[in-house]
Amino acid sequence: MALDILPSHGDRLRLHPVAPRLAPMFGFVLLTLSCALASFAFACATPFAAFAVVAAAMLPLRPALLVVTGAWLVNQSIGFGVLHYPIDGSTITWGLVIGAAALLATIAASGILRMLPQGRTPLMLAITLVAAYAVYELALFAVTPLLGGGGAFTAAIVTRIGLTSAAWLAGLVATCEIVRLVDPFGRKGAMST
């Protein structure tokens, strides 16, 4: 039995775990909690490309950007407040660049989802992740001549982070599907009235 994660009304959004009026708050909670977990587990390798795809698949662009910004703020708060990142110009600038790259990945994911056909959603989300991850990594790599850190862009590291992002995307989509099936917010009852 294949997962039915397509919306019944056929719009471009791929994930509908909750009623549309609750989607921005659900997306914010899902991604900020996920980001907190990822920030403690991976520090600088938070899977922002996966977060961008989920936000773009669940929300229109503007709320998706706000949700990803919230996740990035959680990441930075944990980094500087709990993990004691050094408070210097380079680290702060890298934090801002990571935020900008996450937003660019969200814009790319939203655009890709608009262009792709609605069918075979898991494949479409995978294609979108590849594009969003490429945009994210290229945005980060583009500033290495100014900020340094080019050594973090080896094939092994980029591949490992890409695979981590794919695993996070699968987990986040599974979480959305479980929430949709369990219907804790009464979506099915509200839609049938």
N, C-alpha and C positions, 0 to 999 in steps of 0.2 A: 504494500500500500504506500503510494507516494505521498509525501507531505503536500498538503494543499495550502500553500502560503500566498497564493494570489488573492487579491481582493475580489469580492464578488461583483463589485461595480466596475472592474476593469480599468481603473485609473493607472497611472504610471508607478504608483507606490507599490512595492513588492511585499512589504511586511505590514500586517494589520493585527497585532496581538491584542489590541484594546480598541475601544470605540475612538473614532477620530478626535473627539473633544479631549480625550485623555492621552492621546499619543504624544504630544510634546512633553508632558510631565513624566509619562512612562519612559520615554526615550532618555530624558534627562536623568532620571533615577537609575535606569539600567546602565547607561554609559558612565555616569560618575561613580557608581559603585564598582563597575568593572574596571574603570581607570584606577580607582584606589587600590584594588586588588593587584592589578598589573603594575602599578607604580611601586608597590612594596616588593613584588616578585621580580620585576625586571628593571627597575629604576629607569635608565635612559632608553630602554627598548620597549616602551609602551606601544601597543599595537594601534596607533592612531589611524592607520589606513583601514583596518577592520571597523573601527568605531565610525569612521567617515562613511563607509558603505552602509552600515546599519542605520545611521542617522538619515542618510539620503534615501534609503529604501523605505523608511518609515514616515518621513516628514517632507514637506515642501522645503525648498532650499533655505529660506531665511530661518525657520525654526531649527533646521538641521545644523546650520552654522552656529546658532546659539547653543545648542546642545553640545556640539563638539567643543565650543569655547568653554563651556562649563566643565567638561571632562578635562580639558587642558589645564584649566585653573586648579582643579583638584590635583592633577599631576604635579604642577609646579608648587602648590602649597605643601604637598607631602615631600617633594624633593628638597625644598628649602627649609621647611619647618620641622620635618621629622628625620629625613635622611641626611640633613646637614650639608647640602650642596654648598660649595664655597660661594660666598656673596662677593663676586667680582664681575667686572665688565664682561668678560668672555662667557661666563656661565649664564649670566642674565641675558646676554644677547643670544646665546644658543637656545635658551628657553623661549625667547620671542620668535626665533626662527622656527623652532619646532611647532609652536602655535600657528604660525603663518603657513607652514607646510601642511599641517592638519586641516586647516581651512581650505587650502588649495586642493587637497585630496578630496574634501567634501564637495567642493564645486565640481571637480572632475567626476566624482561618483554620481552626482546628481545629473550631470550632462550625459554621461554614458547610459544611465538608466533610462533617460528620456529617449535616447536613440535606439536602444535595444528592443527587440520584440518582447511581448509579454510572456510568451510561452517558455517552458523549461526554465523556470525561475532559479533553481539552484545553479545551473550553468551560467545564467545571466549575472547572478551575484558573484560567481567566481571570476567571470570576465571583468566585472566592475572592480573587484578587489585587485586584480592584476594592474589595471589602469590606475586606480587610486594609489596603489603602493608605488608604482613607477613615478607618478607625480610627486608623491611624498619624498621618496628617496632622492629624486633629481633636485627638488627644492633644497633639501639639506646639503646635497653634494655641491650645489652651486655656490654656497657660501664658504666652502672649505678654503678657497684661496685667501679669503679675508680672515677667517676665524681659526683655521687649522683644523685638525681632526680628520684629515683625509685617510689616515690609517684605519679608520672605522668602516671604510667602504670596501673592504675586501669581499671577494665573491662568497667566501664562507660566512662572513658576518651578515651580509645582505640576504643571502639565502636563508640563514637561520631565522632572521627577523621576519622575512617573508613567510616562512612556514609557520612561525609563531602567529603571525597575523591571520593566516588561513585557519589555524586551529581556533583562534579567538572568534573569527567570523562564524565558523561552524557552531561554536558554543553559544554565541549570541543569537544566531538564527534559531537554534534549538530551544533556547530560553523563550524567545518570542513565540515559537510554535506551541510550547508547553503552556504558556500563559494564555494563548488563544484557545487551546483545547480545554483547559481548566476553567477559563472564563471567571476569574475571581472578582471582576468588576461588573458582572451582570450584563455583558455585552449582548449575549444571545437573547436574554429576556427583554432587554431594551429594544432590540431590533425587531422582535416579533410583535410588539405592541403597536 
